[in-house]
Amino acid sequence: MTRITDLLAAGPTVSFEFGPPRSPEAAATLERTLVELEPLQPSFVSVTYGAGGSTRDTTREIVEHIRRDTAMTPMPHLTCVAHRRAEVTDIVQGYRDSGIENLLALAGDPPAGGAAEAGDFRYAVELIELVRDVGDFSVGVAAHPEGHPRSTDRASDRRHLAAKLAVADFGITQFFFRANDYFTMVDELAALGVHTPVIPGVIPITNVGQVERFATLAGAAFPVELADRLHAVADRPDDLRRIGVDVASALTRELLDGGAPGIHFYTLNFARATKAIFANLGLPRGLRPRVPPTSRIQGQNRGQNRRAEAEPRTGAPPPF
Ligand code: FAD
């Protein structure tokens, strides 16, 4: 196994996110995707966790499968809201005992309908503490460049994010469409004295309605000119996919050129768009930032040379 902290110290990372499948057909699709994406040699891959424990066993099974049967390094996501401390301790101990060294520590969302189930946690930072007590994990956390959707004011949201990143090893962002939102967040964190590497998340758009819905939930602005461009070709899947891949490729390049410590692709369990972006950019060889890292990201990388899919359709797990 490989610690993500060490990977980030060695150079820019590239990672893929997968979600637990919800049907036998979706499981077969995920399996094909793993086979297709493994040759791209991602630095690590992550597997999401259903808030409140809805995918507790499947997340674990997929993480184990990737660890055992592929050359990829898996990182489980884990949410703590609506969980008891003993339950979460048991999950983390299980990962530790099977040799998992990386974990994405999240709060998760409270159960829908407002009836908060009994739980021992409120914020992700409390989970980081527990994970550190259980084992020597490289611990990642979520970051929202445009602010967390439940947050009422940006300044306090940034302070909470800074406090969380200060005790974590790295962050991964929610997806976004304007590179500047990411760089502004990094600058604001630096102003608060936090230089923990934050990996930007990129979503390739292959279904415009679906990504608009995801963006609304995630609190990510969907630029009008991009929406217009995509809606104009909404009934021409090949054109839509080409534009989606071009947009994601350009964003990826801008982020890496600006000194981002890596890129995290929201695959929605499909391989084709991610493979096309790799081909466009000549990744992974093209991962090295072309400009000195300090030019855009103050401090985060300072002094280091950081270095076949169907259309997503109903049933694709949501990105986070
Ligand atoms: P926190 O960091 O705890 O923040 C939640 C809110 O509380 C924010 O508004 C913050 O400003 C506020 N806050 C934080 N600390 C304090 C404090 N001390 N006092 C007052 N307010 C505070 N969800 C899933 O269910 N499963 C997944 O697998 C998953 N993976 C994700 C992966 C990534 C990369 C990202 C970006 C998100 C993911 N999510 C996932 C979504 C995430 O669980 C939600 O965004 C959730 O609402 C908040 O989780 P968090 O870890 O960001 O919470």
Boltz pocket constraint, residues with backbone or C-beta under 6 A from the ligand:
constraints:
  - pocket:
      binder: B
      contacts: [[A, 47], [A, 48], [A, 49], [A, 50], [A, 51], [A, 52], [A, 77], [A, 78], [A, 79], [A, 105], [A, 106], [A, 107], [A, 108], [A, 109], [A, 122], [A, 123], [A, 124], [A, 125], [A, 141], [A, 142], [A, 143], [A, 144], [A, 148], [A, 149], [A, 150], [A, 151], [A, 156], [A, 157], [A, 158], [A, 160], [A, 161], [A, 164], [A, 172], [A, 173], [A, 174], [A, 175], [A, 201], [A, 320]]
      max_distance: 6.0
